[in-house]
Amino acid sequence: MAARVARAWRGSSRLRTVCLHGPESTGKTTLARELAEHFRSVAVPEFGRLYCEIFGNDCDIEDLRAIRRGHDLLAAAGRRKARAILILDTDAVMTAIWADILIGARPADLDRIDDPADLYLLCDIDVPFMADSIRYFPDSATRAKMFAQCRAELEKRKLAFVTIQGSREERLAEAIKAVGEHFPELSAA
């Protein structure tokens, strides 16, 4: 209920949420920051990255539940500070997919998405994989499979999404265009 109230009308217009979605190492964090800067608003970072940097990425179901709770807290704080649009680096939809990938199943509490974003930007795997200490799947076949899972999840849930491709500059231009088309009131932001 609190999350729904936080997303309620702000001034004369409703706060819109845009979530970056897709496999790891597809430019989501960079794009989230650039979109927030463009729209002069807030980007909520990926809590799962911070969690795994501290505790390691050998995650079980309780780790995934903790990650979801942490991200929900960051998103709630972001909603209080956002201006017209809130950019999420990830959300509970992606945590549900990670449950499938890491655990092999998803419990009902991680499958339930009470407050999805208004628009998802599905970042394609057409950029090089950038390895770091917490990333899992550098090979192209696994990245392609994960991309298909991400797309299928959005389709299954009937969530609005646009696939984002190309160079960093092209991705930003595509994302700004997608946001403007879905939320014309923000195009002048």
C-alpha angles and dihedrals in degrees: 000000000000091000091052091049091049089054093050123110116314111199106314099338137052119250108251123210126211119187127200108223137181145074123328119279097027098120099263097137094048092046092048091055093046092049092049090050092048093051093038092237142104134296116203109215124228107271091196091065092054091045093051093045088057102035103022129252099268089111128182127187093277090053089053091050090051090049091052092049091048093050091048089055092049091048092051090053090047091053090058091054102035125109113218093315135045120202116209119198087206140336145198092293090067092044088056090053091049088054089057092047100042102030101025093234140048123227118223094255092058092043093054111092110186099172114029121181119265091237134015123207106207107206113214124225092240091114127080117270111251110206122217137159097280106036118109115192120044098157117099096230093056091044090052091049091049092048089053090050091051092050093045091051092054091047093047091052092043091233121163111252144161124202113235120207143163136044123343090266093046091049092052092048091048092048094049089048092049092050091048092050093048095041109026090176088068098051091091092048 
